[in-house]
């Protein structure tokens, strides 16, 4: 992925989808471009037109973190979109900072997972690998111990395991979230051979993954609870998810699901 091209396409896409009226601007006469002009985005972000143009052209070394974040606000980007923009601009992401505690941290996380008897929960590592889980997660999602380690990842499970289709009643939305996550990871670690292999295999093995990957902008702007069909439990579940990063464990997140009202 050419980061400069991806950055330009991302910004052009998001300024083209906003109308002047949506952001409180008056329109005078005919317009030759869809959405917002560069100078309008700059004005909304309270940055100079030159600063915005540098960012859109990929000259990110010449703009500050404040400019990147101000443009994200002006374009009304959702949290996942903001993270993707920061990745494209070469800005550090909190999930990638700090030392890793390795197996000692993971043992502690496993104890926490096991203590959550009623809430499905699992630990996600780099490239979406599922590293640990509790019993509730195996009952609701997948029988993780029986799945080969190389297949225990968010991407492979969502796109290559038939159970995902029947499990996630809003499969398309969940699949888009996985694609958005992987696109951001590719920008953050473009030389990660394992990640490149994963994406390449998914592109080869799944037509749906190819379709969503080609759409480029797969971020879900209004994420809500997941609806899951669980015949093993004799019911349909509506679960909200929360993610927490263990201290001293860079790039790993504990995802916990809790029931919410129908």
FENNORLIN-V222461 format. One record per run of one state. SS is the DSSP state (H for helix, E for strand, L for the rest). FROM is the first residue (numbers start at 1). TO is the last residue. If there is no record, write none. Layout:
ss->SS from->FROM to->TO
ss->SS from->FROM to->TO
//
This chain:
ss->L from->1 to->2
ss->H from->3 to->16
ss->L from->17 to->19
ss->H from->20 to->23
ss->L from->24 to->37
ss->H from->38 to->45
ss->L from->46 to->48
ss->H from->49 to->56
ss->L from->57 to->59
ss->H from->60 to->62
ss->L from->63 to->64
ss->H from->65 to->74
ss->L from->75 to->78
ss->H from->79 to->88
ss->L from->89 to->93
ss->H from->94 to->96
ss->L from->97 to->101
ss->H from->102 to->115
ss->L from->116 to->120
ss->E from->121 to->124
ss->L from->125 to->125
ss->H from->126 to->128
ss->E from->129 to->133
ss->L from->134 to->134
ss->H from->135 to->140
ss->L from->141 to->143
ss->H from->144 to->146
ss->L from->147 to->148
ss->H from->149 to->151
ss->L from->152 to->152
ss->E from->153 to->153
ss->H from->154 to->160
ss->L from->161 to->162
ss->H from->163 to->167
ss->E from->168 to->168
ss->L from->169 to->170
ss->H from->171 to->188
ss->L from->189 to->192
ss->H from->193 to->205
ss->L from->206 to->206
ss->H from->207 to->215
ss->L from->216 to->225
ss->E from->226 to->230
ss->L from->231 to->234
ss->E from->235 to->244
ss->L from->245 to->252
ss->E from->253 to->259
ss->L from->260 to->262
//
